[in-house]
Amino acid sequence: MALTKNPASSSDRPGMEKVWGLVATLGRYAKLRYTAIEPLARRYRRYTALRHATALLAAKDAIFAARRALAQRKRHSFVPCARSR
């Protein structure tokens, strides 16, 4: 049997046409699924990256606010030394 010959067309294997038809259908289905899912996956990755960046910025802002509040508390609780007057 030559490699270029379709196994489904061989007369010594009755019923193989259905199997090869199913394989072809599954191949088309997989391609369809891949082409449909790939843009969704790309969009989800962008969305996840955006959420991650937003979370990082929020954490950075929270740290900055905490440091500023601590510095203000230190400034307002400062009592000059009696000797320096």
N, C-alpha and C positions, 0 to 999 in steps of 0.2 A: 504494500500500500504506500503510495507516495505521500509525502508530507503536505503537499498542497491540496490534496483531495479532502473534501469535507467528510468526516466520519459518518455523518448523518445520511449521506447519499449512498453509502455502501449497502448492497443488497443482503449481505450476511448478517446485518444487525437490524432486524425489524423493530419498529417502535422507537428508534433512536431519534427520529425527526422531532418527536415531541420533546425529548430531553434537550436537544440542542436548541429548539425554539424557546424552551424555558430559560436556558442559560443566556440566550441572546436577550430575552425579555428582562431577566435579572440584571444583565449588564446595562441595558438602557435605563432601568429603574435606578441602579446605583449611580449612573452618570447624572440622571435627573436630580436625584437626592443631593449629590455632591454640588451640582451647580446651584441648587436652591439653598443649600445650607452654608456654602462658602461665604456669600455676602452677609448672611446673618451672623456667622462667626466673626467676620471682620468687624461688623458693627458692634457686636458684643465686646470684642477686645477693645475697641475705641471707647465704648461706654465704661468698661471696667477701668481703663487707664484714666479716664476723666474722673471717675469716682475716687480712684486712688490719689490723683493729684489734688482733688478737692479736699480729701481727708488730710493729706499732708499739709496743705495750706491752712486748714482749720487748726491742726495741731500746732503749727508754727505760730499762728495768731494767738492761740491760747497760752503758749509758752511766753510769748512777748508780753501779753497782758499780765501774766503772773509776775514776770520780772519787773514790769513797770509798777505794779501795785506794791511789790516788796520794796522797791526803791523809794516810793512815795512814803510808805510806812516808816522806813528808816529815816527819811528826811524830816518827817513831822515829829518823830519821837526823839529827835536829836536834842540833847540838853548840853549846852556849852559847859565846859569845865569851869569851876569857880576860880581857878587861878588865872584863866585867860582873860577875865574881866578887868 
